Amino acid sequence: MDAKVKQMIKLIEEDADSFARRAEMAYRALAKRYDHATGVIRHAHKTMAEAFPNQVPMMLTDDLPVVSPAETEPHTPEMRHPAGNGGYTGEPDSPLNKTGLKQLNDLYIPREQENLPKFARRGFNFFETREESNEQNSGSNNTLSESERVTKDETEILALKKAIAKLEDEKEAGLLQYQQSLEKMSNLELEVSTAPENSRKLDERASKAEAEVQALKEAQIKLQAESEASLLQYQECLEKISNLEKNISSLQKEAGELNERATKAETESESLKQELARVEAEKKATLVQYNQCLETISKLEERIKEAEENARRIKEHADIAEKEIEALELQVTKLNEEKEDAALHYQQCMEIISSLEYNLSCAEEESSEQKCLLLETSNHTLQSELQSLAQKVGSQSEELNEKQQELGRLWGCIQKERLRFIEAETAFQTLQQLHSQSQEELRSLASELNSKVEILGNVESRKPDLEDEVHRVSEENKILNEDIF
């Protein structure tokens, strides 16, 4: 509070000082302009006196007011006269003299405007007075000779013509400048008429400002007493403000950290949402794959069942074939034994036939025809028996060949069924491996999905806490800002 009051007092004092400075500068500017106008008038008087030595001094003494240095001196103690106002000497026809005359016409006051027509009329009567003086001179010099008078008159006439032409030019220029100066003088009259009012207003404002400054000084004295009392409170407030600033800085840091954590949590939640969407898509894909795997597993199980059934059938066929092979082997062994027996019997028959033939040959010599007939009949019987034995051996050999062929065919079927059984068993093992792999993949996907769901649940459970914490920190920052400001 004390600082604000001091600042207000300082601003009011600065406004008062600036107002007084502006008033003083305006007053000095008016004094300088007035002083410059008086200097220009003096310079114009001097140039006119040099241009018209016979008439101008009387006009100056009669018409123009003489301004003393005491009157031109401004009333401000720091004001100085412009240097070189009254000490200028120059040619009458120089541009500076023309500007001086122009400034003279621009700076006339209304009282001087009434004297300007008189000054112009007296300037115009200058030539008449000059002619009268010339006539007087010619009357007094009647004693001169006619030739001298003629030459003097001619030279004077030429000089007067030149002076008249020059004065007519100056007259036209002076009339034009006079009209312009009248317009400028009207504008300056308005400015001069408003200048006292402005100065009066400035004086009033300065007096009001001085009164306000005095009142403010008194109020400052009172407030200084109050400020001394409130200085301790101000210091306490400063300490509180410093503590609050420290708290605010720490809270801002915490808020920044919380904002960072909130942004991280939001980014994590966004990433987890994206991951969840990806996992859901993967879950759907894995479910589709799982359903496909289940279908393939069911198909493979059916195929395995069919393969097992086929294997069982093949085993049964193999067992039956093995039994048939064993029976055929037994039959083959029996047939081989019968063949060996038939071969022995055939050999015995051949031996008997040979012995009978020998006996027949012997009997032909020894026995009679009856014995021959008996031998022939016995021979025929033996031959028929031999033929039957040969036929039986041939049929048994054919049957043996057929059994061997059937045995080879059954052995080939057994080999084919064994190969099919091996293929079915390998396919069953591969299907079991695929089933186990798919089960493991499903377990891993289920575990990963459960972990992602747990992470998402944790993030969703943490999200309202973080939002509440961010809201609480923002409310605390708002309250601290309100307390500070």
Residue, then its C-alpha position, 0 to 999 in steps of 0.5 A: m500500500d505504501a509503495k502504491v501511494k509513493q508511486m502515485i505521489k511520484l507520478i503526480e509530482e512528475d506530472a506537475d513538473s512536466f506541466a510546469r516545464r511545458a508552461e515555462m517552455a511555452y512562456r519562453a517560446l512566446a518571449k523568444r518570438y516577441d524578442h525576435a519580432t522586436g529585433v526584426i523591427r529594429h533591423a527593418h528600421k535600420t534598413m529603411a533608414e539606410a534606404f530612405p535617409n530623408q524620410v524614414p527616421m521621421m516615420l520611425t519616430d512618429d509611427l513605430p513604438v520604440v521597444s526598450p530592452a527592459e520591455t523585451e526581456p521575458h519575465t522568466p529568470e532563465m530566459r536569454h535574448p537571442a544573439g545578434n538581434g540589433g547588431y546586424t548590418g547588411e545591404p538594403d537589397s539583400p535577401l536577408n533584408k527582404t526576409g526581415l521585412k517579411q518577418l516584420n509584416d508577419l509579426y505586426i500587432p493590430r496597433e501596428q496594422e493601423n500605421l502600415p497604410k500611413f507608412a505606405r502612403r509616406g513611402f509613395n510621397f517620397f518621390e514628390t518630396r524628392e522632386e520638390s527638393n530638386e526644384q529648390n536646388s535648381g532655383s538656387n543654382n541659377t548662377l550655373s551655366e546652361s551646359e552644366r545645368v543641362t548635363k546635371d539635369e540629364t544625369e539626375i533625370l536618368a538617375l531618377k528614372k532608374a530609381i523610379a523603375k527600381l522603386e516601382d518594382e520594389k513597390e509591386a513586390g512590397l504590395l504583394q508581400y504586404q497582402q501576404s503579410l496581412e493574411k499572415m498577420s490575421n493568423l498571428e492575431l488569432e494565435v496572439s489572441t489565443a495565447p493569453e487565454n492559453s497562458r491563463k489556462l496554463d497558469e490556472r493548471a499550474s496553480k491547481a497542480e501546485a495546490e494538488v502537489q501541496a495537498l499530496k505532500e500533506a497526504q504524503i506526510k500522513l501516509q509516511a506515518e502510516s507507512e512506517a506503521s505498515l512497514l512491518q506488515y509489508q515486510e511480513c507480507l513480503e516474507k509471506i509472498s516469498n514463502l508463497e513464491k517458493n511454494i508456488s515454484s515447488l507446486q509448479k515443479e510438482a505440477g510440471e512433474l504431474n503434467e509430465r506424469a499425466t502426459k506420460a500416463e495419457t501416452e501410455s494409455e493411448s499406447l495401451k489402447q493401441e496395444l489393446a486394439r492390436v491384441e484384440a485384433e490378434k486375439k480375433a485372429t488367434l481365435v480364428q486360427y484357434n477355431q481353424c486349428l480346432e477344426t483341423i484337430s477334429k479333422l486330424e482326430e477323425r483321420i487318426k481314428e480312421a488311421e487307427e481303425n485302418a491300422r487295427r484292420i490291417k493288424e487283423h488282416a496281418d494276423i489273419a494273413e500270418k495265420e494263413i501263412e502259418a497254415l500254408e507253411l504247415q500245408v507246404t511242409k506237409l506237401n513237401e513231406e508227401k512229395e518226399d514220400a511220393a518220391l520215395h514211393y516212386q523210387q520204390c515203384m521204379e525199383i519194383i518195376s525194374s525188379l519186375e521187369y527183371n523178374l519178367s525177363c527172368a520169368e519169360e525164360e523160366s515161367s509160362e505165359q500166365k506169369c507173363l499175364l500176371l506180370e503184365t497186369s501187375n505192371h499195368t496196375l503199377q503203371s496206373e498207380l505210378q501215373s496216379l502218383a505222378q498226377k497227384v505229385g503234379s497237382q500237389s506241386e501246382e497247389l504248392n505253387e498257388k499257395q506260394q503265389e498267394l503267400g507272396r501276394l499276402w506278404g506284399c499286402i502285409q508290407k503295403e499295410r505296414l507302410r500305410f500303418i507307418e505313414a499313419e503313425t508318422a502323420f499321427q505324431t506330426l498332428q500330435q506335435l502340431h496340436s501341442q504347438s497350437q496348445e502352447e501358442l494358445r496358452s502364450l497368447a492367453s497369458e499375454l492377453n491376460s497380462k495386457v488386460e491387467i496392465l490396461g486395468n491398472v492404467e485405467s484404475r490409475k487414470p482417475d487418480l492422476e486426473d484427480e491429482v492434476h485437478r487438485v494441483s490446478e485448483e491449488n495453483k489457481i488458489l495460490n495465484e488468486d492469493i498472490f494477485 
